[in-house]
Amino acid sequence: MPGLNPQRLLDRLRDLGKRLGFQRDWYLIALAALTGTITAFGAVGFKWLLDGGEDLGIEVQRRLSVWALPLLPMLGALLTGILIHCLAREARGHGIPEVMEALFRKRSVIRPRVAVVKSLASACTIGSGGSAGAEGPIVQIGAAIGSACAQALRVPADHGATLLGCGAAAGIASVFNAPIAGVFFVLEILLRDFSLRTFTPIVVASVFSTATTQALLGRNEAIFAVSSGLARYEFSLVELPLYLVLGLVCGVVAAGFSRMINRADDLFDRLRLHPVIKPVSGALAVGLLGVAFLFIAGTARTSEIPPFFGNGYEAVRELLDPRVYWETGPAAPGNAGLGFSPTVAMLLGLVAFKAVATCFTLGSGGSGGVFAPSLMIGAATGGAFGMVLSKVGLVPTGGSPASYALVGMAAVLAGATHAPLTAILILFEVTRDVYVLLPIMLAAVVAVVVAQALLKDSIYSLKLRRLGVLVGSGADLSLLRRATARDIAPGPFIPVFPDDPLTRVLELRDRYRITDFCICDRDGSFLGMVVSADLRTALLEREAIPYLLVQELVRPEIPVVDPDETLDRVLEKFSRHEVNSLPIIDPASPGGRRVTGLITRARLMNAYQTMISAG
């Protein structure tokens, strides 16, 4: 509609809501539904582009000799480098740390062009054989759509983050056909906010996105639908210690993978190459890894494609099929799966090759996510673990290494992202296998505990830390509620009495650089404060200062702090009063008002920053 004012539209929506008796923020639900629907169309377009790129890449690769294997990844990386360098440099790398940086540093604003550039760059990277996944791109694409909706409609800044999260959840829900996991991904990793005010619109966006995608594609299928052999598997109590050990192993693998990604970023940052050429150098390394892997697997003479190229979904599907572990001999040439008969050594080699290839792809500036690589690394780790157990006779009757591959996927993903809820739910939704849910829950939680012990940052927050953005493991309010004023070392104070001349306060201010003064009676009981704002006002009439007493500037309404008060309450007191210090009192003293020290804004914020850094 020409001349339509977005602000006027929002005002009309609010007025309509008030007449109908809704809360003032109800319109966010309508905007969430709109964001989810638009994101679904964008996700379907991105998936079409990605699938087309992968099909074309596979067809071209099979026509090349093994020695020409690096050429197509290098071409895709060159196109990726040009797109990112010339149009949107935010589209480089994972995608999710960039979205988190926009949330924390840029008031949830992402340029709309990022959605288009990220789609094209990721299709070039993954379609040509780069080792990366689709979840990072679709989160950034959806977040850009949500941010664009917020900008176009001039939504208040405090709601911009919610709409950005709606777009991200809708993207995950659409691409993975996993609406629940999309919701928890945003709440657990991006926003770290489980309040109903945030939860409701994100659920709406996720539902609308999934429903729209299913209507457009005409199907409702799990990405990794388990085979009939694995679907009949049932978890038994005797396997509990085995899945516990698998969780420990996957936690170590996840922490190592996260650290490798970070080191790769540092390595390529120091490499003195043009930003367009850096992804090409990484693609060359991935291509050479592919050549080496084919020779090791004994399939270099066939038209085989290394299983760690692209997102690796076909290889994961094979690892989840129990029949793969029963059959012997090389796999049929020309497929897009493993391309070799799985042995413990080959599966461990696949873990190493996939991790290194992902580091080269993303560290050099390629565009893609780390979900899919984490899933493949987890499946290969779990498969190798299951084969070892099978060889020593610890796998019960009816069991298979495939079940350990499935659990390994969730465990490595949880350990890398430090998000067990998201990992558990996404594995359930992409496989729809309820029988392995209990071991998945156990192994995922154990993997997170181990990974956090080895590396306090997740694969996402590790990159943010390099950018100077600190992200704690819990919500801000939860951190403040867990600590009390007693946990902060109090600062000393110099008592000032009501009948002291104001000149004494000014002398103390100049000598000790004090801004706020605690006023006490002769027994040390708190009476109020003289604050810097009042001193500045008094200095405007200097000729009157010798005649003023401290009691004429005392603010008795300034609150005191009990040592056992939680820091969220202390922060609230600071927010209500323009002071830099608050008195800490001894509640056991006569009258319960004797001052023992001062807590300052600076000390409070330093303690808070330390808690965030410690996670």
N, C-alpha and C positions, 0 to 999 in steps of 0.2 A: 504494500500500500504506500503510494508516494506521500512523503511528508509525515509519515508515522513517527512519532517520538517514542523511543524505547522506554524512557522514564515514565512517560504518560501511560504507556501500556501496563507497566508494572504497578503504577499507582491504581489503575482501574482494577487490576487483578486483586490487589490488596483490599480495595474498597468492596469489591464483590464478596471476597472472603469474609470480611467483617459483617456484612449483611447476612451471610449464611451462617454466621456463628463460628467460623474457623479461626485458628490462631493466626497471628500476623505473618508467620513464615510459611503458610500452607502452600503458597505459590511455588515453592521450591520443588514440591512433588510434581507439579505440572511441568516445570522446566526439566526435572530429572527424566520424566517420560519422554519429553522431546529430545533431550540429549541422548538417551538410550536408543531411540529410534534412528536418529541421524547417524550415530556411531555404528549401528548395525549395518546400514548401507555402506558406510566407509569400510567396515571390517570385511564385508562380503567382497567389495571391490579389491581390497588388499589381498584377501585370500585368493581371489581369482588371478590377480597379478602374480602372486607368489607361486601358486601351483603351475601357472603357465611358464614362469621362469624356470622352475625346477624340471618340468617335463622337457622343455627345450634344452636345458643344460645336460640332462641325462642323455638325450638323443645325440647331441653334439659330442659328448665325452666318449660315447661308445664307438664313434667313428674315428677317433683319434688313437694314435699309438700310445703305448704306456709312457714313452718319453715326452709326449706332447701334453701330458696330463696337467701341468701347471698353467698352460696357456689360457684356458677358459676362466679359471679363478682370477688370473691376472687381469684379463679384460674386464670382468665384472668389478674387480676392485678399482680399476681405473675409472670406470663410469661412476662408481660410488664416490671416489675421491673428488671428481669434478662436481658432482651434484652437491655434495656437502660443503666443499670449499667455496663454491660460487653462490649457493642459494641459502643454506641454513646449516651453520656449523654445530648447532645443537643436536643435529641428527646423527652425530658421530657416536659410536660405541654402543653401550647397552641400551640406553633409552630411559631406563627407570631411574638411575641416579640423576639424570638431567631433569626428569619430572620432579623428583624430590627437591632438587636445588631450586626449581621454579616455585615450589610450595614455600620453602623456607627463606628464600632470598629475593624473589621477584614478585611477591604478592600474588602468586598463582597465575601469573600471566605467561602464556606461551603463544608465540606467533602462529597464526593459522597456517602459514606456508609450511611449517614443520611437518604437519600431517601428510602433505603431498610429497615432500622431499623424503621423509622417512619411509613412506611406502615404496617409492621408486628405488631408493638406495638399498633398502633391505631386500627387495626382490633381486637386485643386481648381485648383492653379496651372497645371499643364500642360494639363489637360483644357479649361480655359476660354480657353486661348490664350497663357498666359505662356510666354516663351521660356526653356526649360530642358530638361534631359534626365533620364533615369531612373536613370543610374548612381550619382549622388550619393545619392539616396534609398535605392536598394537596398543600397548599401554600408553606410549607416547602419542600415538595417533589419536586414541580416544581422549586422552588428557588435553590435547590441542583442540579437539572439537568441543569438549566441555568448557575450556577456557575461552574459546571463540564465542560460544553462546553467552557466557557471562559478560564478555566485553561488548558484544553486540546489543545486549539488553541492558547494559549498564547496571548489572547486579552489584549490590554492596560488596565491598572487599571481603568481609567476613564470610560471605556465601560463595565467593569465587572458588575457594578451596574445595567446598562441597561439590560444586558442579564439575570441577576438574576431576575429583574422585569419582563422580558419576560416570564421566566419560571413560576413565581408566577401567572401572569395574565392568562397564558395558563392553569394552573391547575384549577383555579376558573372557567374559561370558559368551561372547559371540564366536570368537576364534576357537576356543576349546570346548564350546557347548557345555560350559560349566558355570551356571549362574551363581551357585552358592560360593564356589571358590573365588569368583570375581569379587563378590562382596567382601569376603574375609581377606583377600589380597590387599584391597584398598584400606580396610580398617586396621589390619595388622602390620602392614609394611609402609604404606604411604602416609595416611592421615594419623594413625595411632590414636584413634578416637572411636570408642565404642558407644558413644552417647546416642540416645534414641533420635535426637535432632539430626545427627549425621547418618545414622543407620537407615532411617526410613527412606530418604530420597535415593540413596545408593542401591537399596534393594529394588526400588521401583525402576531405576535405570537398568539394572541388571536383568530384571524380568522382561521389560519391554525389548531390550536388545536381543535376548535369547529367542523370544517369541517371534520377533521380526526376522531374525536370521533363519530360523526353522521354516518360516513361511516362504522366504525367498528361495531357500535351497531345497525345500520339499522333503527334508529328512531330519531325523533326530537320532543320530548314531554316536556311540562312544568312539573317540579317536583310537584308543588302544583296547578295543573290545577283546576280552580274553577268549582263548580257544575253549572248546568243550572240555578238553583234558584238564585245564587249570580251573575252569568254572566248577568242576566237581570236587576240587580240593577243599578240605576242611582243616582248620587249625586245631592242633592237639596240644594239650598241656605240656607234654614232654618236649615240645619244640620251643618252649618259652625261653630257656637259657640260650638256645641257638640264635634266636632273633635278638636277644639282648646283646650277644657278642657281635652280631651283624650291625646293630646300631652303633656300637663302639667303633667298629672298622669304618663304617660310612661317615661317622663324625670326623675321623682323622682324614679320610679322603676329601670330604667337603672343605675342611679348613685348609688343606694343602691346595685344593683347586682355587679357593678364594685368594690365597696368598700368591699363587702363580699368576692369576689375572692382574693383580696389583703390580707385581714385578714386571709383567709384560708392558703395562702402561708406562711405568718408569723407564723401561728400556727404550721404547719407541719415542718417548718424549725427548730423550737425550740424543736420539738419532738425527743427525743433521741432514734431513731430506725435505723436499717440498711436501706440504700437506697432501697434495694430490698423489705423490709418488709413494708415500708411506704405506697406504693400503696395498699397493702393488707389491711392495717388498714383502709384506706379510703374506699375501696370496702366493707369491713364489715359494715361500717357506712351506706353506700348506701343501702346495702341489708336490714339492720334493718329498714331504712326509708321505703323501699318497703313493708315490712311486716306490719308496722304501717299504711301505706296508704291503703293497701288492707282491713284491719280491719275497718278503718274509712269509706271506700267506701262501705263496706258490701259485698265484693266479695272475701273474704279470703277462702271460701269453693270451689271456682271454680279454674280453671286452668289459671286464669287471670294473666297477667304480668303488673306491675305498668307502667302507661303511660309515666312516666319520665325516665324510663330505656332507654339506647341507645340514638339515635339521636332524637327520639320523632316525626319523620315525620308523622307516622300514626295518632297520636293524633292531630297534626296540621291539617291534611287533614280533620279530623272529625270536628274540630272547625271551619273550613271554609265552612262547609256544613249547610245551613240554616235549613235543616230538623232535625238536631240534637237538635236544640233548641225548636222545636215544639213537638217532641215526649216526652213521659213520661215513667217512669219505667227504670230499669237498662238496660244497653246495653247488647246485646247478648254475653254470655260468650265465651271466647276463641278467641276473636278478638285481634288485636294488637293496637287498638285505645284507646279511653278514658276508656272504661270498666265501665262507670257509666253515669247516666243521669245528664247532666250539670245543676248545680245550681250556684248561685253567690258564696255561701260558698265553694263549691267543687272546683270551678275554682280558687278562691283566694288561697285555700289550694294547688292546683296544682302549682300555681306560687311559693309559698313558698317551696314546696317539690323539685321542679325542680331546683330552685336556690341553695338550700342547697346541694342537691345531686351533682350538678356540682362543687360546692366548694370542696366537699369531694373528688371527682374524680380527678380534676385537681390539687388542692392544695397538695394532697398527692403524686403526681408524675405520675398520669395517663397521657395517651397521647391522645389528642383530641383538638378540637376547641371550641370556644364560640359562633359562629354564630348560630348553630342549637339550643342550649339552649336559646339564646336571642330571636330567632324566636318563640319558644314554649312559653316562658314567656310572650312575647308580645301578642301572640294569646290568651292565657288564660286571660291576663289582659284586652285586648280589648273585649273578649267575655263576661267577667263579667261586664264590663262597659256597654256594649250593653244590657245585661239582666236587669240591673238596670234601664236604660232608658226605656226599653220596659215595665217594671212593672209600671212606673209612666206615661206611655203614651206619651213619647217624641220621640219615633221612628216613622217616618212617614209611611204612607201606602206603602207597597212594600219593606220597609226596613227590616233589620234583624240584630241581634247581630253578625252574621257572618261577615258582612261588617266591623264592629268595630274590630273584631278579626284580619281581614286582615290588617287594618290600624295600629293596635297595634303592629303587627309584625315589620313593617317598623320603627315605632316610637321608640320602645325599642332598636332595632338594631342600629339605628342612634344615640340614646342617649348613648349607651354603647361604640360605636366606635368613636363618634364625627365625623362621616363621612356621612352627609345627602345625598350627591349625590350617594354614593355607595349603601346606604340602599334603596333609592327610585328606583334606576335602577335594583337592584337585585330582589326587590319585584315585579317589573313589569315583569322581565324576567322569574321568577320562577312561576308566576301565569298567565301572559299574559292577565291581566284584565285591560283594559284601562279606565273603568268607575270609578274606585276608585283611579285613579292617582292623581286627585286634592286634595282630603283629605289626601292621603299619603304624598304628598309634604308638606302640611301645618303642619300636625302632626309631621312629621320627623324633620322639622326645629325648631318647638317649643320645641320638646323633647331635641334637641341638646342644645338649649339656656338654658333650665332649668338644664340639666345635667352638663353643663359647669359652671353654677352658683353655683351648689352644690359641684362639684368636677372638678377641672381644668384639670385633666388628664383623658384620655380615658382608657378603660379596657386594652389596650395594652401599652400605654406610662406609666401607673401606675406601671407596672412591670419593665419597663425600668428604671424608676426613682429609683427604689430600687437597680438597678445595677449600678447607677451612670451615666446613659445616659439620658440627657435632650432633649426632643423633643418639639419644639414649635408648636403652632397651625397654623402657616403660614410658607411660604417659607422664607429661610434666607434672600434673597435679598429684599423681601417685608418688612420684619421687619426693615432692615436698611434704606429702602426708606421712611419709615413712621416717622423716627426720624431725628433730625438735630443736628448740633454741639452745638446749643444753649441748648439742653437737657442734655448736659454733663457739670458738674461743671468744669470750667477751673482751671488748676494748676497755681500757681504763677511762675513768672520768674524774673530773675535778669538780667537787661540790661547790655550788654557788648558793648564797643565802638570799632571801628576799630583800633584806635591808642593806645588802651590799650596793655601793654606787655602780652605775652602769659603766663608768670608766674602768672598773676592774674587769668587767666582762670583755671590753674592747682590748685591754692589755693582754688578757689570756688568749683572745683570738689571734692577736698578732704574734704572740710568743710561741704558741703551740699549734697554730694553724687549725684551730677548732672552729666549726661552723654552728653547732647546736650545743646549748648548755643545759645541764640538768640542775633544776632548782630544788633544794631540799631544806627541811627544817634542821634544827641543831641536833636532832636524833638520827638524821640521815634518811628520813622518810620523804618520799617523792611528793612534790607540790605542783610541778609543772615544768615547762621548758621555755627557754628563750631561743628562738630560731633565727637563722641567718636573714630571712626576709624582713623580720622586724628590726634587726640591727641596721640593715641597709636603709630602711625608712627613717630610723632615728638619726642616721648620719646626715640626712638631708638638712637637718637643723642643728648643726654642730654647737651653736651657742647655748642650746638648752641641755646638752649632754651632762655637764657638771652638776646639774640640779635634778637629774633623773635617778631613781632607784630601780633596781632589778625588778621589784614586784610590779612596777607599772607596765612591764612588757611580758609578764609571765602568761603562758597559755596553759591553763589547768586542764583543758580537754584532751591534751596529748595522752594517748593510752600507754600503759606499761606492758611489759612482756613477762609472762611466767616462764621459767626455764623449761617446763614440760609442755609448753605450747608447740604444736606442729608448725612447720615453716610456712605452710600455706596460709595459716591464720596470721602469722607475722607479716607475710607479704601483703595480705589484705589490709593490715593496719598501716603499712607504709603507703599503700595506694590511696588511702583516705586522708592522709596528712602530708603536707609539704615539709617533711623533715628528712635529714640524712641519718639520724640516729634515734633509737628508742631505748628507754631505760629497762634493764633487766632487774627484777626485784626478787627479794627473798621472801617467799610466802610464809615461811616459818618465823619471821621476825615479828616483833610487837607491832600490831596493826597491819602486818603483811605488806608494807610498802617501802621497806628499806632497800635502797638502790645498791646493787653489787657490781654493776658494770654497764656497758653500752653495747648494743648490737647495731651495726651500721648496715646501710644498703649494700655497701661494697663487700662486706664480709658475708652477707647473705647470698649475694650473687656469685661470689667466689665459691662458696660451698655448693651452690646449685650447679655451677659449671663443673665442679669436681665430680658431682654425682652423675652428671650426664656423661662425662668422659669415662668414668668407670663403668658405665652401662648398668 
